[in-house]
Amino acid sequence: MTDATLQTADAGRVDFRSPAAQAHLRKRYAVESRFKFYGVAAIAFAAFFIVFLVSDIVTKAIPAFTEHRLSITLTPTAERVAEGGRTDRQTLMAGDWNAVVRDGVGKYFPDVTNRAQRSKLYNELISIGGGDDIRNRVIADPSLLGKPVQAQVLLSDDSDLYFKGMMTERTEREGRGSIGVSGTSGDVSIATNVNDFAQDVARVRSDLQAAARRAQLEINRLKAALETVAPDRRAALQDQINRQIAVATDMDRRAKSVGGTELIGDSTSSVLVKMNGGVIKLTEIGNEKASGTVLIPLKDASEAKPGSWKIINLTTPEGSRKLSDQQIAWLDRMKEEGLVTQAFASRLFFSGDSREPELAGIIGGLTGTALTMLVTLVLCLPIGVLAAIYLEEFAPKNRLTDFIEININNLAAVPSIVFGLLGLAIFLNTFDMPRSSPLVGGLVLALLVLPTIIISSRAALKAVPPSIREAALGLGASKQQAVFQHVLPVAMPGVLTGTIIGMAHALGETAPLLMIGMVAFIIDVPRSVTESATVLPVQIFLWSDLPEPAFQAKTAAAIVILLLFLFVMNGAAIWLRRRFERRW
Amino acid sequence: MNVLSQTEFSGPTMGIGMADGESAVTARGVDVYYGDKHAIKNLSVDIPAKAVTAFIGPSGCGKSTFLRCVNRMNDTIPICRVTGDIKLDGRDIYDPTLDVVQLRAQVGMVFQKPNPFPKSIFDNVAYGPKIHGLTSNKTELAELVEKSLRRASLWEEVKDRLDASGTGLSGGQQQRLCIARAIAVSPDVILMDEPCSALDPIATAKIEELIDELRQNYTIIIVTHSMQQAARVSQKTAFFHLGTLVEEGPTKTIFTNPHDKRTQDYITGRFG
């Protein structure tokens, strides 16, 4: 049709210099460059998302690769850890090492004596595994018992988050005026000679303003709900609305007030004053004066000179974070004492799963994945390749083999969870194999991967030029010799590619493994394919579901490690392919 | 085109024909079917031993099909069916008790496109002797490989790079490698299916020279589309047309004095 427009009077011949021909040519070039543009745009789009995804995951993962510890001198005493004076491994393992840690840390906090406070200090700021390092040292060398030992004490996930700045924004500024204080402990009042606290008052009021706005939104929501709620509950709801209105009105009034003092509560950012070697948490604040509670006792109640005291702002209100102002004051004290060090978190790689984020590692999942992949590979590579060879080279072409081929293609498209159900019904229920084990996981994934390997291996075998078969057969090779000595080596790169794709698919598979119980919480690293295990993707799935914020970073780190595992696997496969291809 | 005037006949034409030579391959009443298609109809032919027999004819006339019947390569095509009687040294090659592997060791084949294995030159030649167990140690194998490469006139060109890949050789060298590979298992008969169709004239000339030398020791059947080649290398020529053997006889007779009108038309280029 377009060609017809080019035809001149001399039918069938085209004058390529005519305007019509030129226009046609331009159009052709335009189509081509448009197509190229679409292609580049598509690639750029895809690249953008990949870069975004990877950078997002890596950014989130980075905090998980370091941890904060106390580097502290501990004295493991016999009465704490060596029951009856015995220093054998078993007795030492059962020792109360956390008490050793408490003794060591307690030296820096002599005033923390009551039970609730001690719990907040020792149980919430220090990891439950804090005594592991000193324990391992003493077990390795029992002569250390009773002597001061420099040890590493792991901090809890919340302390770690605070030091990484992920708990709250923290700003510190020097006081400009001289400050006087009424006491060294308990509730005190302080006063400066300049308006040191003016900006804190303003901030508290703006926090109140924001809180009031949030309360108003809640009121509107409740009012809307009032229309639909059952009549008998209407009164209660109306009550709630009235209370909210009262709160909102009060906050609004406080936010708009000028001068005077303001109360600091759960919904406003915290203000701490550090002076005379102690810390005061302010509860009521005016431009020049404030009152508060002492968190860490002051050495004396003398007046502090300008620049010798500090005002600390913690942006996230106390009610919205996991560590209280008191705990943050303790952590700051530990840091000032030079106890806190940041180090590479080797636990992430070398320890098993744990409910405590700071102790959780991926070695269990990694080993489980390796064992599962091993079972899968050992099963599905020979079976898949041999099945492909039989179907492609030996099987008669008839309805039965056609039927088998169609079904293999169908199997490749079956949702993976179905294979999980199959594994549950057959391997666990019928054959009574150990549940949660890499053996069963590997079997299920082998079922999943088999069709992929068979299809790609058949395609690779089909792509081998028939001349190679003929050459071998013509020399008097048997069919089997021709296939295994000539066709298969040539097809091997293709077979390996299919296997890699299949294994990569299996590596990231979660759903079928959930069905066979690999979703269990398992601390121990599996040592054989019949022990309970979990795999990396399931580990990621489990961690992503946990409420502790520290697990978010762990999840991202585990994803990064899974991706690296995948790269290593693919790299190995590409290397293998190259090796086989060189035989050409 | 007048083939006759341009063609130079090679060598002495003695030992040709039914009368004075014995037949290596005899076919009687052979029919080949590809499914419903009747590819070869009631074909009877005698192939003289230690001589070159050329099969000529237009495309699709059944000459390659017949060639592939002689070493039973047609077995690999599931829909192919062969009836009739083909004897190699008096033995029926379609006898169910005959081992096709042994037959193919006896009847080597060189294909249209050079098809060396993607292995080293040495391994290409050594493969046949290895699978048939023709040599007992490495020295013997190396000697056999050298002998075969020398016979295929390739030794001088590749003796320094026997470990190099066979697929790295030039087209003509590859085809001579395939011939060396075929003669390494000491066959009685070598089938050549248009061995020069993918080669340039110089490579073709070398192969033809080689065929002429090999004739001393082997029975050779060559399928060719080149009339000149048939005239140059063969002692006997058979002309196929539409699945039937139209005419056979000493090459000289076929090219100078064909009995059949169709043969005459074909060799003078009037159809084909």
Interface residues (C-beta under 8 A of the other chain):
Chain A: P396 K397 P465 S467 I468 R469 E470 A471 A472 L473 G474 L475 G476 A477 S478 Q481 Q485 H486 P489 V490 R583 W584
Chain B: N71 M73 T76 P78 V101 Q102 L103 R104 A105 G108 M109 F111 K113 N115 P116 F117 P118 K119 Y127 G128 I131 H132 S165 T167 C178 R181 A182 V185
